Amino acid sequence: MTPTSAVEHPVENRAARLFIVLAAFLVSNALIAEFVGVKIFALEPTLGVSPLNWNLFGQSGSLSFTSGVLLWPFVFLMTDIINEYFGRRGVRFISWLTVVLIVYGFLAAYAAISLTPAGFWVAVNNERGVPDMQAAFANIFGQGMWTIAGSVTAFLVGQLIDVAVFHRIRLLTGERWIWLRATGSTAVSQLVDSFVVLYIAFVLGPQKWPISLFLAVATVNYAYKLLMAFLLIPLIYLTRRLIRAYLGHATSERMQEAARASA
């Protein structure tokens, strides 16, 4: 027997594997949301209903969102589950890692944009309505620096607020009402996130949105995120039940106690 044969391999540890899976889903959803978020879609026509023509702060229109909102709710869910079992340190670690990987992804995109395109490739999709693939590629992946800065800043600030509020509610309620600490922390953190990202990207940025437009769009986006936080409550309980079954009751309780103590 070798000296290391009695040491459990990290991948064989169920808690370590759980963290890897949760972290992978969080990072993947955040990265994908950043890149697909360049598309703005109208909610009512997508659902096949007439535009609501909302009116807020002197602004009106249909409910329009970035495509990234489809995935951000799952980032919130993963954040709360990691918070539940791995505490502040787990969330902070994966939040900083996500920021680094988002920046890395955009640097890779800008590097790809700067490559000289092959002549045949530029017009390869001309018959499909895309006369210049290089221009299309640059517009899709070359998001403005103000948008990137706003998104990354809002994500990081939102995550740090989320973990603080989550544990504050947990200290007040104990292990009861996981829905309250998960939804409550998301409600507070996404209030900050929704307004920070739009303010940096579109008010401070080159588009110079008027404050009325900024407040209207941010409010609509926040309302959507808050609604999704409530709709995801059953999924929180389902995920918790699956984790308990995977880890075992004793290990699950021990991890939750350690996460609570770390607060």
VONUNU-850495 format. One record per residue: x, y, z of N, C-alpha, C in turn. Coordinates in Angstrom, 1 decimal. Each point is the difference from the previous one (the first is absolute). Layout:
N
[[X; Y; Z]; [X; Y; Z]; [X; Y; Z]]
...
***
This chain:
263
[[0.8; -1.2; 0.0]; [-0.8; 1.2; 0.0]; [0.9; 1.2; 0.0]]
[[-0.3; 1.0; -0.9]; [0.8; 1.2; -0.1]; [-0.5; 1.0; 1.1]]
[[0.8; 0.9; 0.4]; [-0.3; 1.0; 1.0]; [-1.3; 0.8; -0.3]]
[[-0.3; 0.2; -1.2]; [-1.2; 0.8; -0.4]; [-1.2; -0.8; -0.3]]
[[0.1; -1.3; 0.0]; [-1.1; -0.8; -0.4]; [-1.2; 0.0; 1.0]]
[[0.3; 0.3; 1.2]; [-1.0; 0.1; 1.0]; [-0.7; 1.3; 0.1]]
[[0.5; 1.0; -0.8]; [-0.6; 1.4; 0.0]; [-1.1; 0.0; -1.1]]
[[-1.1; 0.5; 0.4]; [-1.1; 0.0; -0.9]; [0.2; 1.1; -1.1]]
[[-0.2; -0.5; -1.3]; [0.2; 1.0; -1.1]; [-1.1; 1.0; 0.1]]
[[0.4; 1.3; -0.3]; [-1.0; 1.1; 0.1]; [-1.3; -0.3; -0.8]]
[[0.1; -0.6; -1.2]; [-1.1; -0.3; -0.8]; [-0.9; -1.0; 0.6]]
[[0.5; -0.8; 0.9]; [-0.8; -1.1; 0.7]; [-0.8; 0.6; 1.1]]
[[0.3; 1.2; 0.4]; [-0.7; 0.7; 1.1]; [-1.3; 0.6; -0.5]]
[[-1.1; -0.4; 0.6]; [-1.3; 0.4; -0.6]; [-0.2; 1.5; 0.2]]
[[0.5; 0.6; 1.1]; [-0.2; 1.4; 0.2]; [0.8; 0.8; -1.0]]
[[1.2; -0.5; -0.3]; [0.9; 0.7; -1.0]; [-0.7; -0.1; -1.4]]
[[-0.5; -1.2; -0.3]; [-0.7; -0.1; -1.3]; [-1.2; 0.9; -0.1]]
[[-0.7; 0.1; 1.1]; [-1.2; 0.8; 0.0]; [0.4; 1.5; -0.3]]
[[1.1; 0.4; 0.6]; [0.4; 1.4; -0.2]; [0.4; 0.2; -1.4]]
[[0.7; -0.9; -0.6]; [0.5; 0.1; -1.4]; [-1.2; 0.1; -0.9]]
[[-1.0; -0.8; 0.2]; [-1.2; 0.0; -0.9]; [-0.8; 1.3; 0.2]]
[[-0.2; 0.4; 1.2]; [-0.7; 1.3; 0.2]; [0.7; 1.2; -0.6]]
[[1.3; 0.0; 0.3]; [0.9; 1.1; -0.5]; [0.0; 0.0; -1.6]]
[[0.1; -1.2; -0.6]; [0.0; -0.1; -1.4]; [-1.3; 0.5; -0.6]]
[[-1.1; -0.3; 0.6]; [-1.3; 0.5; -0.5]; [-0.1; 1.5; 0.1]]
[[0.5; 0.5; 1.2]; [-0.1; 1.5; 0.2]; [0.9; 0.7; -1.0]]
[[1.2; -0.4; -0.2]; [0.9; 0.6; -0.9]; [-0.5; -0.1; -1.4]]
[[-0.4; -1.2; -0.4]; [-0.5; -0.2; -1.4]; [-1.2; 1.0; -0.3]]
[[-1.0; 0.0; 0.9]; [-1.2; 0.9; -0.2]; [0.4; 1.4; -0.1]]
[[1.0; 0.5; 0.9]; [0.4; 1.4; 0.0]; [0.7; 0.3; -1.3]]
[[0.9; -0.9; -0.5]; [0.7; 0.3; -1.2]; [-0.9; 0.0; -1.2]]
[[-0.9; -0.9; -0.1]; [-0.9; -0.1; -1.1]; [-0.9; 1.2; 0.0]]
[[-0.5; 0.4; 1.2]; [-0.9; 1.2; 0.1]; [0.7; 1.2; -0.5]]
[[1.3; 0.2; 0.3]; [0.7; 1.2; -0.4]; [0.1; 0.0; -1.5]]
[[0.2; -1.1; -0.7]; [0.2; 0.1; -1.5]; [-1.3; 0.0; -0.7]]
[[-1.1; -0.7; 0.5]; [-1.3; 0.1; -0.7]; [-0.8; 1.2; 0.3]]
[[0.5; 0.7; 1.1]; [-0.7; 1.2; 0.5]; [0.0; 1.1; -1.0]]
[[0.8; 0.0; -1.1]; [0.0; 1.0; -1.0]; [-1.3; 0.1; -0.7]]
[[-0.8; -1.1; -0.1]; [-1.3; 0.0; -0.7]; [-1.0; 0.6; 1.0]]
[[-0.8; 0.9; -0.5]; [-1.2; 0.5; 0.8]; [-1.2; -0.6; -0.7]]
[[-0.9; -0.6; 0.9]; [-1.2; -0.5; -0.6]; [-1.2; 0.6; 0.7]]
[[-1.2; 0.0; -0.7]; [-1.2; 0.5; 0.5]; [-0.8; -1.2; 0.6]]
[[-0.4; 0.2; 1.2]; [-0.6; -1.1; 0.7]; [-1.4; -0.4; -0.5]]
[[-0.8; 1.1; -0.2]; [-1.4; -0.3; -0.3]; [-0.2; -0.7; -1.4]]
[[0.7; 0.5; -1.1]; [-0.1; -0.8; -1.2]; [0.6; -1.4; 0.1]]
[[1.0; -0.1; 0.8]; [0.6; -1.4; 0.2]; [-1.0; -0.9; 0.6]]
[[-0.9; 0.5; 0.9]; [-1.0; -0.8; 0.6]; [-1.3; 0.0; -0.8]]
[[0.0; 0.7; -1.1]; [-1.2; 0.1; -0.9]; [-1.1; 0.8; 0.6]]
[[0.3; 1.0; 0.8]; [-1.1; 0.9; 0.5]; [0.3; 1.4; -0.4]]
[[-1.0; 0.9; 0.2]; [0.2; 1.4; -0.4]; [0.9; 0.8; 0.9]]
[[0.7; 0.9; -0.5]; [0.9; 0.8; 0.9]; [-0.8; 0.7; 1.1]]
[[0.6; 0.0; 1.2]; [-0.6; 0.6; 1.2]; [0.1; 1.5; 0.0]]
[[1.0; 0.6; -0.8]; [0.1; 1.4; 0.0]; [0.1; 0.6; 1.4]]
[[0.9; -0.5; 0.8]; [0.2; 0.5; 1.3]; [0.4; 1.5; 0.0]]
[[-0.2; 0.7; 1.1]; [0.3; 1.4; 0.1]; [0.6; 0.2; 1.4]]
[[1.3; 0.3; 0.0]; [0.7; 0.3; 1.2]; [1.0; 1.2; -0.2]]
[[0.0; 0.9; 1.0]; [0.9; 1.1; -0.1]; [-0.1; 0.8; -1.3]]
[[-1.2; 0.0; -0.6]; [-0.1; 0.8; -1.2]; [0.4; -0.8; -1.2]]
[[0.4; -1.3; 0.1]; [0.4; -0.8; -1.1]; [-1.1; -1.1; -0.2]]
[[-0.2; -0.4; -1.2]; [-0.9; -1.1; -0.3]; [0.5; -0.9; -1.1]]
[[-0.5; -1.2; -0.1]; [0.4; -0.9; -1.0]; [-0.4; -1.5; 0.3]]
[[0.6; -0.9; -0.8]; [-0.3; -1.4; 0.3]; [1.1; -0.5; 1.0]]
[[-0.2; -1.2; 0.5]; [1.0; -0.6; 1.0]; [1.1; -0.6; -0.8]]
[[1.1; 0.7; 0.0]; [1.2; -0.4; -0.7]; [1.1; -0.4; 1.0]]
[[0.7; -1.1; -0.2]; [1.0; -0.5; 0.8]; [1.2; -0.5; -0.8]]
[[1.2; 0.0; 0.7]; [1.1; -0.7; -0.7]; [-0.2; -1.5; 0.1]]
[[0.5; -0.7; -0.9]; [-0.2; -1.5; 0.0]; [0.7; -0.6; 1.2]]
[[0.9; 0.7; 0.6]; [0.7; -0.5; 1.2]; [-0.9; -0.2; 1.2]]
[[-1.2; 0.6; 0.0]; [-0.9; -0.1; 1.2]; [-0.5; -1.4; 0.0]]
[[0.1; -0.8; -1.0]; [-0.5; -1.4; 0.0]; [0.9; -0.9; 0.9]]
[[1.2; 0.4; 0.1]; [1.0; -0.8; 0.7]; [0.4; 0.5; 1.4]]
[[-0.1; 1.4; 0.2]; [0.4; 0.5; 1.3]; [-0.7; -0.6; 1.2]]
[[-1.3; -0.3; -0.1]; [-0.7; -0.6; 1.1]; [0.7; -1.3; 0.5]]
[[0.6; -0.7; -0.9]; [0.6; -1.2; 0.4]; [1.4; 0.2; 0.7]]
[[0.6; 1.2; -0.4]; [1.2; 0.4; 0.7]; [-0.4; 0.4; 1.5]]
[[-1.2; 0.6; 0.2]; [-0.4; 0.4; 1.3]; [-0.3; -1.3; 0.8]]
[[-0.6; -1.0; -0.7]; [-0.3; -1.3; 0.7]; [1.3; -0.7; 0.5]]
[[0.9; -0.1; -0.9]; [1.3; -0.6; 0.3]; [0.7; 0.7; 1.1]]
[[-0.1; 1.4; 0.0]; [0.6; 0.8; 1.1]; [-0.6; -0.4; 1.3]]
[[-1.3; -0.1; 0.1]; [-0.6; -0.3; 1.3]; [0.2; -1.4; 0.4]]
[[0.1; -1.0; -0.9]; [0.3; -1.3; 0.4]; [1.5; -0.1; 0.5]]
[[0.9; 0.6; -0.7]; [1.4; 0.0; 0.5]; [0.1; 0.7; 1.4]]
[[-0.8; 1.1; 0.1]; [0.0; 0.7; 1.3]; [-0.5; -1.0; 1.1]]
[[-1.0; -0.8; -0.3]; [-0.6; -0.8; 1.0]; [0.9; -1.1; 0.5]]
[[0.9; -0.5; -0.9]; [0.8; -1.1; 0.4]; [1.5; 0.3; 0.1]]
[[0.5; 1.1; -0.6]; [1.4; 0.3; 0.0]; [0.3; 1.4; 0.6]]
[[-1.1; 0.8; 0.4]; [0.2; 1.2; 0.7]; [0.6; 1.1; -0.8]]
[[0.4; 1.1; 0.8]; [0.5; 1.2; -0.7]; [1.3; -0.3; -0.8]]
[[0.9; -0.8; 0.5]; [1.2; -0.2; -0.7]; [-0.2; -0.7; -1.4]]
[[-1.0; -0.9; 0.0]; [-0.3; -0.7; -1.2]; [-0.6; 1.0; -1.1]]
[[-0.9; 0.8; 0.4]; [-0.6; 1.0; -0.9]; [1.0; 1.0; -0.5]]
[[0.8; 0.5; 1.0]; [1.0; 1.0; -0.4]; [1.0; -0.5; -1.0]]
[[0.5; -1.2; 0.3]; [1.0; -0.7; -0.9]; [-0.6; -0.1; -1.4]]
[[-1.2; -0.6; -0.1]; [-0.5; -0.2; -1.4]; [-0.4; 1.3; -0.6]]
[[-0.4; 1.0; 0.7]; [-0.4; 1.3; -0.6]; [1.3; 0.7; -0.6]]
[[1.1; 0.0; 0.7]; [1.2; 0.5; -0.5]; [0.5; -0.8; -1.2]]
[[-0.1; -1.3; 0.1]; [0.4; -0.8; -1.1]; [-0.9; 0.3; -1.3]]
[[-1.3; 0.1; 0.2]; [-0.9; 0.3; -1.1]; [0.4; 1.4; -0.6]]
[[0.3; 1.0; 0.8]; [0.4; 1.3; -0.6]; [1.2; -0.2; -0.8]]
[[1.0; -0.7; 0.5]; [1.3; -0.2; -0.8]; [-0.3; -0.7; -1.3]]
[[-0.9; -1.0; 0.0]; [-0.3; -0.8; -1.2]; [-0.8; 0.8; -1.0]]
[[-0.9; 0.9; 0.5]; [-0.7; 0.9; -0.9]; [0.9; 0.9; -0.7]]
[[0.9; 0.7; 0.7]; [1.0; 0.9; -0.6]; [0.9; -0.8; -1.0]]
[[0.4; -1.2; 0.4]; [0.8; -0.9; -0.9]; [-0.8; -0.3; -1.2]]
[[-1.3; -0.3; 0.1]; [-0.8; -0.3; -1.2]; [-0.1; 1.2; -0.9]]
[[-0.1; 1.2; 0.5]; [-0.1; 1.2; -0.9]; [1.3; 0.3; -0.6]]
[[1.1; -0.2; 0.7]; [1.3; 0.2; -0.6]; [0.2; -1.0; -1.1]]
[[-0.4; -1.3; 0.1]; [0.1; -0.9; -1.0]; [-0.9; 0.4; -1.2]]
[[-1.2; 0.5; 0.3]; [-0.8; 0.5; -1.1]; [0.6; 1.1; -0.8]]
[[0.6; 1.0; 0.7]; [0.7; 1.1; -0.7]; [1.2; -0.4; -0.8]]
[[0.7; -1.1; 0.5]; [1.1; -0.5; -0.7]; [-0.5; -0.6; -1.3]]
[[-1.1; -0.8; 0.1]; [-0.5; -0.6; -1.2]; [-0.5; 1.0; -1.0]]
[[-0.6; 1.1; 0.5]; [-0.5; 1.1; -0.9]; [1.2; 0.6; -0.8]]
[[1.1; 0.1; 0.7]; [1.2; 0.7; -0.6]; [0.7; -0.9; -1.1]]
[[-0.3; -1.3; 0.0]; [0.6; -0.8; -1.1]; [-0.5; 0.3; -1.4]]
[[0.8; 0.0; -0.9]; [-0.4; 0.3; -1.4]; [-0.8; -1.1; -0.6]]
[[-1.3; 0.3; -0.4]; [-0.9; -1.1; -0.4]; [0.5; -0.5; -1.4]]
[[-0.3; -1.3; -0.2]; [0.2; -0.5; -1.4]; [-1.0; 0.6; -1.0]]
[[0.5; 0.3; -1.2]; [-0.8; 0.7; -0.9]; [-1.3; -0.7; -0.3]]
[[0.0; -1.3; -0.2]; [-1.3; -0.7; -0.4]; [-1.0; 0.0; 1.2]]
[[0.6; 0.1; 1.2]; [-0.9; -0.1; 1.2]; [-0.9; 1.2; 0.2]]
[[0.6; 1.2; -0.4]; [-0.8; 1.2; 0.2]; [-1.3; 0.0; -0.7]]
[[-0.1; -0.6; -1.2]; [-1.3; 0.0; -0.7]; [-0.6; -1.3; -0.1]]
[[0.4; -1.0; 0.9]; [-0.5; -1.3; -0.1]; [-1.5; -0.2; 0.2]]
[[-0.6; 1.0; 0.9]; [-1.4; -0.1; 0.3]; [-0.8; 1.2; -0.7]]
[[0.5; 0.4; -1.1]; [-0.6; 1.2; -0.7]; [-1.4; -0.4; -0.4]]
[[-0.3; -1.2; -0.4]; [-1.3; -0.5; -0.5]; [-1.0; -0.1; 1.2]]
[[0.6; -0.1; 1.2]; [-0.9; -0.1; 1.2]; [-0.2; 1.3; 0.7]]
[[0.4; 1.1; -0.7]; [-0.3; 1.4; 0.5]; [1.1; 0.5; 0.9]]
[[1.2; -0.6; 0.0]; [1.1; 0.5; 0.7]; [1.2; 0.3; -1.0]]
[[0.0; 1.2; -0.5]; [1.0; 0.4; -1.1]; [1.4; 0.1; 0.5]]
[[0.2; 0.2; 1.3]; [1.4; 0.2; 0.6]; [0.1; -0.8; 1.3]]
[[0.5; -1.2; 0.0]; [0.2; -0.8; 1.2]; [0.9; 0.7; 1.0]]
[[1.0; 0.6; -0.5]; [1.0; 0.7; 0.9]; [-0.7; 1.1; 0.8]]
[[-0.8; 0.8; -0.6]; [-0.7; 1.0; 0.6]; [-1.1; -0.5; 1.0]]
[[-0.7; -1.1; -0.4]; [-0.9; -0.6; 0.9]; [0.6; -0.6; 1.2]]
[[1.2; -0.7; -0.2]; [0.7; -0.6; 1.1]; [0.5; 1.0; 1.0]]
[[0.5; 1.2; -0.6]; [0.5; 1.0; 0.9]; [-1.1; 0.7; 0.8]]
[[-1.2; 0.1; -0.6]; [-1.1; 0.7; 0.6]; [-0.6; -0.9; 1.1]]
[[0.0; -1.3; -0.2]; [-0.6; -0.9; 1.0]; [0.9; -0.2; 1.2]]
[[1.3; -0.3; -0.3]; [0.9; -0.3; 1.1]; [0.8; 1.2; 0.5]]
[[0.0; 1.1; -0.8]; [0.8; 1.1; 0.5]; [-0.8; 1.0; 0.8]]
[[-0.5; -0.4; 1.1]; [-0.8; 0.9; 0.8]; [0.9; 1.2; 0.5]]
[[-0.7; 1.1; 0.2]; [0.8; 1.2; 0.4]; [0.6; -0.2; 1.4]]
[[1.1; 0.7; 0.2]; [0.6; -0.1; 1.3]; [-0.8; 0.5; 1.2]]
[[-0.9; 1.0; -0.3]; [-0.9; 0.5; 1.1]; [-1.0; -1.1; 0.4]]
[[-0.5; -0.7; -1.0]; [-0.9; -1.1; 0.3]; [0.7; -1.1; 0.8]]
[[1.2; -0.4; -0.4]; [0.7; -1.0; 0.7]; [0.3; 0.4; 1.4]]
[[0.5; 1.3; 0.2]; [0.3; 0.5; 1.3]; [-1.2; 0.0; 0.9]]
[[-1.1; 0.5; -0.6]; [-1.3; 0.0; 0.8]; [-0.4; -1.3; 0.4]]
[[0.0; -1.0; -0.9]; [-0.4; -1.3; 0.3]; [0.8; -0.7; 1.1]]
[[1.3; 0.1; -0.2]; [0.9; -0.7; 1.0]; [-0.1; 0.7; 1.3]]
[[0.0; 1.3; 0.1]; [-0.1; 0.7; 1.3]; [-1.3; -0.3; 0.7]]
[[-1.1; 0.0; -0.8]; [-1.3; -0.3; 0.6]; [-0.1; -1.5; 0.5]]
[[0.6; -0.9; -0.8]; [0.0; -1.4; 0.5]; [0.7; -0.2; 1.3]]
[[1.2; 0.6; 0.1]; [0.8; -0.2; 1.1]; [-0.6; 0.7; 1.3]]
[[-0.5; 1.2; -0.2]; [-0.6; 0.7; 1.1]; [-1.3; -0.8; 0.5]]
[[-0.8; -0.4; -1.0]; [-1.2; -0.7; 0.3]; [0.3; -1.3; 0.7]]
[[1.0; -0.8; -0.4]; [0.4; -1.2; 0.7]; [0.4; 0.2; 1.4]]
[[0.8; 1.0; 0.3]; [0.5; 0.3; 1.3]; [-1.2; 0.5; 0.9]]
[[-0.9; 0.7; -0.5]; [-1.2; 0.4; 0.8]; [-0.9; -1.2; 0.2]]
[[-0.1; -0.9; -1.0]; [-0.8; -1.2; 0.2]; [0.4; -0.8; 1.1]]
[[1.3; -0.3; 0.1]; [0.5; -0.9; 1.0]; [-0.1; 0.7; 1.4]]
[[0.1; 1.3; 0.1]; [-0.2; 0.6; 1.3]; [-1.4; 0.0; 0.5]]
[[-1.0; 0.3; -0.9]; [-1.4; 0.0; 0.3]; [-0.4; -1.4; 0.3]]
[[0.4; -1.0; -0.7]; [-0.3; -1.4; 0.1]; [0.3; -0.4; 1.5]]
[[1.2; 0.2; 0.4]; [0.4; -0.4; 1.3]; [-0.6; 0.8; 1.1]]
[[-0.3; 1.3; -0.2]; [-0.7; 0.8; 1.0]; [-1.4; -0.6; 0.2]]
[[-0.7; -0.4; -1.0]; [-1.4; -0.6; 0.1]; [0.2; -1.3; 0.7]]
[[1.0; -0.8; -0.3]; [0.2; -1.3; 0.5]; [0.3; 0.1; 1.5]]
[[0.7; 1.0; 0.5]; [0.3; 0.2; 1.4]; [-1.3; 0.3; 0.8]]
[[-0.9; 0.7; -0.7]; [-1.3; 0.4; 0.6]; [-1.0; -1.1; 0.1]]
[[0.0; -0.9; -1.1]; [-1.0; -1.0; -0.1]; [0.5; -1.5; 0.3]]
[[1.3; -0.1; 0.1]; [0.5; -1.4; 0.1]; [-0.1; -0.7; -1.3]]
[[-0.3; -1.3; 0.1]; [0.0; -0.9; -1.2]; [-1.4; 0.0; -0.7]]
[[-1.0; 0.7; 0.7]; [-1.3; 0.1; -0.6]; [-0.1; 0.9; -1.2]]
[[-1.0; -0.1; -0.8]; [-0.3; 0.9; -1.0]; [1.2; 0.3; -1.0]]
[[0.5; -1.1; -0.6]; [1.0; 0.2; -1.0]; [-0.4; 1.0; -1.1]]
[[-1.3; -0.1; -0.3]; [-0.6; 0.9; -1.1]; [0.2; 1.4; 0.3]]
[[-0.1; 0.4; 1.3]; [0.1; 1.4; 0.4]; [1.4; 0.5; -0.1]]
[[1.0; -0.8; 0.4]; [1.4; 0.5; -0.1]; [0.5; 0.0; -1.4]]
[[-0.5; -1.0; -0.8]; [0.4; 0.0; -1.4]; [-0.7; 1.1; -0.8]]
[[-1.3; 0.1; 0.1]; [-0.7; 1.1; -0.7]; [0.3; 1.4; 0.5]]
[[0.1; 0.1; 1.3]; [0.3; 1.3; 0.6]; [1.4; 0.5; -0.4]]
[[1.0; -0.9; 0.0]; [1.3; 0.5; -0.4]; [0.1; 0.3; -1.5]]
[[-0.8; -0.7; -0.8]; [0.0; 0.3; -1.4]; [-0.7; 1.3; -0.3]]
[[-1.1; 0.3; 0.8]; [-0.8; 1.2; -0.2]; [0.9; 1.2; 0.3]]
[[0.8; -0.1; 1.0]; [0.9; 1.2; 0.4]; [1.1; 0.1; -1.0]]
[[0.7; -1.1; -0.3]; [1.2; 0.0; -0.8]; [-0.3; 0.4; -1.5]]
[[-1.2; -0.4; -0.5]; [-0.3; 0.3; -1.4]; [-0.6; 1.4; -0.1]]
[[-0.5; 0.6; 1.1]; [-0.4; 1.4; 0.0]; [1.3; 0.8; -0.4]]
[[1.1; -0.3; 0.7]; [1.2; 0.7; -0.3]; [0.6; -0.4; -1.4]]
[[0.0; -1.3; -0.3]; [0.5; -0.4; -1.3]; [-0.7; 0.6; -1.2]]
[[-1.3; 0.0; 0.1]; [-0.8; 0.5; -1.1]; [0.2; 1.5; -0.3]]
[[0.2; 0.8; 1.0]; [0.2; 1.4; -0.2]; [1.5; 0.3; -0.3]]
[[0.9; -0.7; 0.6]; [1.4; 0.3; -0.2]; [0.5; -0.2; -1.4]]
[[-0.4; -1.2; -0.5]; [0.5; -0.4; -1.4]; [-0.5; 1.0; -1.0]]
[[-1.3; 0.4; 0.1]; [-0.6; 0.9; -1.0]; [0.6; 1.4; 0.1]]
[[0.2; 0.4; 1.3]; [0.6; 1.4; 0.2]; [1.4; 0.1; -0.6]]
[[0.8; -1.0; 0.3]; [1.4; 0.1; -0.5]; [0.0; -0.2; -1.5]]
[[-0.8; -0.9; -0.6]; [0.1; -0.3; -1.4]; [-0.7; 1.0; -0.8]]
[[-1.1; 0.6; 0.4]; [-0.8; 0.8; -0.9]; [-0.2; 1.5; 0.5]]
[[0.3; 0.3; 1.3]; [-0.1; 1.4; 0.4]; [1.4; 0.6; 0.0]]
[[1.0; -0.7; 0.6]; [1.4; 0.5; 0.0]; [0.6; -0.3; -1.4]]
[[-0.4; -1.1; -0.6]; [0.5; -0.3; -1.3]; [-0.3; 0.9; -1.1]]
[[0.4; -0.3; -1.3]; [-0.1; 0.9; -1.1]; [-1.4; 0.3; -0.4]]
[[-1.0; -0.9; 0.3]; [-1.4; 0.2; -0.4]; [-0.7; 1.1; 0.8]]
[[0.5; 0.3; 1.2]; [-0.5; 1.1; 0.8]; [-1.6; 0.0; 0.1]]
[[-0.5; -1.1; 0.5]; [-1.4; -0.1; 0.2]; [-0.5; 1.1; 1.0]]
[[-1.2; 0.6; -0.2]; [-0.6; 0.9; 1.0]; [-0.4; -0.8; 1.2]]
[[0.0; 0.6; 1.2]; [-0.2; -0.7; 1.2]; [-1.4; -0.7; 0.0]]
[[-1.0; 0.7; -0.6]; [-1.3; -0.6; -0.1]; [0.0; -1.3; -0.7]]
[[0.7; -0.1; -1.1]; [0.1; -1.3; -0.8]; [0.7; -1.0; 0.9]]
[[1.1; 0.4; 0.6]; [0.8; -0.9; 0.8]; [-0.9; -0.6; 1.1]]
[[-0.8; 0.8; 0.7]; [-0.8; -0.4; 1.2]; [-1.1; -0.9; -0.5]]
[[-0.6; 0.3; -1.2]; [-1.1; -0.9; -0.5]; [0.5; -1.4; -0.4]]
[[1.1; 0.0; -0.8]; [0.5; -1.3; -0.4]; [0.6; -0.8; 1.2]]
[[0.7; 0.6; 0.9]; [0.5; -0.7; 1.2]; [-1.1; -0.6; 0.8]]
[[-1.1; 0.8; 0.2]; [-1.1; -0.5; 0.8]; [-0.7; -1.2; -0.6]]
[[-0.2; 0.1; -1.4]; [-0.6; -1.2; -0.7]; [0.9; -1.2; 0.2]]
[[1.3; 0.2; -0.2]; [0.9; -1.2; 0.1]; [0.0; -0.5; 1.4]]
[[0.0; 0.8; 1.0]; [0.0; -0.4; 1.4]; [-1.3; -0.8; 0.3]]
[[-1.2; 0.5; -0.5]; [-1.2; -0.7; 0.2]; [0.0; -1.4; -0.5]]
[[0.6; -0.1; -1.2]; [0.1; -1.4; -0.6]; [0.9; -0.9; 0.9]]
[[1.1; 0.5; 0.4]; [0.9; -0.8; 0.9]; [-0.7; -0.4; 1.3]]
[[-0.7; 0.9; 0.6]; [-0.7; -0.3; 1.2]; [-1.1; -1.0; -0.2]]
[[-0.7; 0.1; -1.1]; [-1.0; -1.0; -0.4]; [0.6; -1.4; -0.1]]
[[1.2; -0.1; -0.7]; [0.7; -1.2; -0.2]; [0.5; -0.6; 1.3]]
[[0.4; 0.9; 0.9]; [0.5; -0.5; 1.3]; [-1.2; -0.8; 0.7]]
[[-1.2; 0.5; 0.0]; [-1.1; -0.7; 0.6]; [-0.4; -1.2; -0.8]]
[[0.1; 0.0; -1.3]; [-0.4; -1.2; -0.8]; [1.0; -1.1; 0.2]]
[[1.3; 0.3; 0.4]; [1.0; -1.0; 0.2]; [0.0; -0.6; 1.4]]
[[-0.9; 0.4; 0.8]; [0.0; -0.5; 1.4]; [-0.2; -1.5; 0.0]]
[[-1.0; -0.6; -0.8]; [-0.1; -1.5; 0.0]; [1.3; -0.7; -0.4]]
[[0.7; 0.6; -1.0]; [1.3; -0.5; -0.5]; [1.1; 0.0; 1.1]]
[[-0.1; 1.0; 0.9]; [1.0; 0.0; 1.1]; [-0.2; -1.1; 0.9]]
[[-1.3; -0.3; 0.4]; [-0.3; -1.1; 0.9]; [0.3; -1.4; -0.7]]
[[-0.3; -0.1; -1.3]; [0.4; -1.2; -0.7]; [1.5; -0.3; 0.0]]
[[0.7; 1.1; -0.3]; [1.5; -0.1; -0.1]; [0.5; -0.4; 1.4]]
[[-0.5; 0.6; 1.1]; [0.4; -0.3; 1.3]; [-0.2; -1.5; 0.4]]
[[-1.2; -0.5; -0.5]; [-0.3; -1.4; 0.3]; [0.9; -0.9; -0.7]]
[[0.3; 0.3; -1.3]; [0.9; -0.8; -0.8]; [1.4; 0.0; 0.7]]
[[0.5; 1.1; 0.5]; [1.3; 0.1; 0.6]; [0.0; -0.8; 1.3]]
[[-1.0; 0.1; 0.8]; [-0.1; -0.8; 1.2]; [0.1; -1.5; -0.3]]
[[-0.7; -0.4; -1.1]; [0.0; -1.4; -0.4]; [1.4; -0.4; -0.4]]
[[0.7; 0.9; -0.7]; [1.3; -0.3; -0.5]; [1.1; 0.0; 1.1]]
[[-0.1; 0.9; 0.9]; [1.0; 0.1; 1.0]; [-0.2; -0.9; 1.2]]
[[-1.3; -0.2; 0.2]; [-0.4; -0.7; 1.3]; [-0.4; 1.0; 1.0]]
[[-0.9; -0.4; 0.9]; [-0.6; 1.0; 0.9]; [1.1; 0.6; 0.9]]
[[0.8; -0.9; 0.6]; [1.0; 0.4; 1.0]; [1.0; 1.0; -0.7]]
[[0.6; -0.3; -1.2]; [0.9; 0.9; -0.6]; [-0.6; 1.3; -0.4]]
[[-1.3; -0.1; -0.5]; [-0.7; 1.2; -0.4]; [-0.2; 1.0; 1.2]]
[[-0.4; -0.6; 1.2]; [-0.2; 0.8; 1.2]; [1.4; 0.6; 0.5]]
[[1.0; -0.8; -0.1]; [1.3; 0.5; 0.4]; [0.5; 1.2; -0.9]]
[[-0.2; -0.2; -1.3]; [0.4; 1.1; -0.9]; [-0.8; 1.3; 0.2]]
[[-1.3; -0.2; 0.2]; [-0.8; 1.2; 0.3]; [0.4; 0.7; 1.3]]
[[0.3; -0.8; 1.0]; [0.4; 0.6; 1.3]; [1.4; 0.7; -0.2]]
[[0.9; -0.5; -0.8]; [1.3; 0.6; -0.2]; [-0.2; 1.3; -0.8]]
[[-0.9; 0.0; -1.0]; [-0.3; 1.2; -0.8]; [-0.6; 1.1; 0.9]]
[[-0.9; -0.4; 0.9]; [-0.6; 0.9; 0.9]; [1.0; 0.6; 1.0]]
[[0.9; -0.8; 0.5]; [1.0; 0.4; 0.9]; [1.0; 1.0; -0.6]]
[[0.2; -0.2; -1.4]; [1.0; 0.8; -0.7]; [-0.5; 1.5; -0.1]]
[[-1.3; 0.2; 0.2]; [-0.6; 1.3; -0.2]; [0.3; 0.9; 1.3]]
***
